[in-house]
């Protein structure tokens, strides 16, 4: 008994939040648990800064994709396939496609460079200062009574605070990842022109490629319109990047490039065409992308339909309750109830009933 009592007194374990202490043979071992250690270490993250435009870091990967696609389409169109066109078509193709590509480049750069922030944000806000942390215990919404608690300025009615750009955007439409910039009232026209010009440029590329492929299947010699082809006897040799830097290649290379570019142009045209039609619809309805999304979300939300049906049900149930009460009050006298009970009994029955008035209406 003495030995067991000594052992039990030695093996004592006390658990403190975050620490574990065990006395084994008089030796104390203190160990901090990983969870408590992680909780004690406060993660201090730098507060985000407001972005000025699409050139402000961090840059988006979609920007690299858009610029790569634009550069590839320009090189292929002007360096490979337009020189295959008939001589009478080349000048018109260079002029039209060159104008569309230059216009798209201009409006695209303007849409990226413009700061779409609200006027008071651009005039009063210091972009070098970090955005304060929003405290939901003090404010229910970021913008209340046209005052933004993060930008700390008064904004217009249609302004929204973009979490990606960390600022209030005037006439907020959406945040475009391809521009890496918000689209608002200040740059919406340039954004729309960028989408429209890109769709027109891709359509022109598709027309040129279809002509080249169809003409190749009919008569490939009609595509050898440049004077340098007179020095080449083989029909299997094609010259790329005419007339400045001719590069001879074989037919499979030209056909592979044409098919790949045609597929890329078709897929891009379908996506951009869908986006263009969508924004034409929004312009016709005088809506923004944000307004359209909020309307769609409100219509799909089950809570909104319940809230609409609830008052209607309450209003509709009132006259029924009133009618039930009035009918009950009319049929509640003692005489009417006794007559009803007596009329239901057989004539030979000697039973006697005492009908009392109910104090509460039936449920």
C-alpha angles and dihedrals in degrees: 000000000000093000094048092048090051092050093049091049091051095049099066120150124192121181119209120184104274095002136076120203122188126176110208114174091338094309118124120211118190117192127175113220118235092238093054092044091053091049093050092054108078115214106225109197122186113251113248124254126226114258118231100204143323093301093060116104137291096056118206126237090231088067091060090049093051094047092046091050092048092049093047093049091049094050094045096045100045099028103041118014107031090059087060091062122098115276093250091055099046098079093048092046093050092048098045098040092040091053093048094048094046092047091050091050091051098049091041092055092046092050089052096044100046116096104227094193123129117273095250091047092054093045102040107022122092107217091199092065118083120249112256119245114261113240111207091189089068102034130031095204136024092236117041124170089353091302119120113214092200100045088035093216137103111260136192124271096258095044119118130189110242113212091202095053094030094224142086114269121207112236091000113211105164143307109263115210092193089060093033084221140094118261112224140146092292098057105018093104092053090047091051092047089049092055093044095048091047090053092048092047092050090048090054091050091051092051092051093047093048090051092050094049094045093046090048091055091049105037120345092191090070088068093058093083100138117097091234090072089071089075092053117078099181118085090206093069121087129185119224129196095027136213101008103042113010114200116189116222136162128257098260090058093053093045093048092051091047094051094045093048091046092053092047092047092048094050092046092047092052092051095044092043090055090049092048093051090048093054091045087056091049091050091050090050093042091236135133125224089252092052091049092050092048092050092049092048092048092051093049094046112102092208092063092055091047091051090051095048095043099072090042091055092048092050092046093050094054099073090045091055091046092050091048091050094048093047090049092049090051093051097040103088117113095239095056093049093049093049090051093051094046092049091056094054123086115254095243094054116114095192117128123210132191110206116200128198112258112239095209129041118250117271 
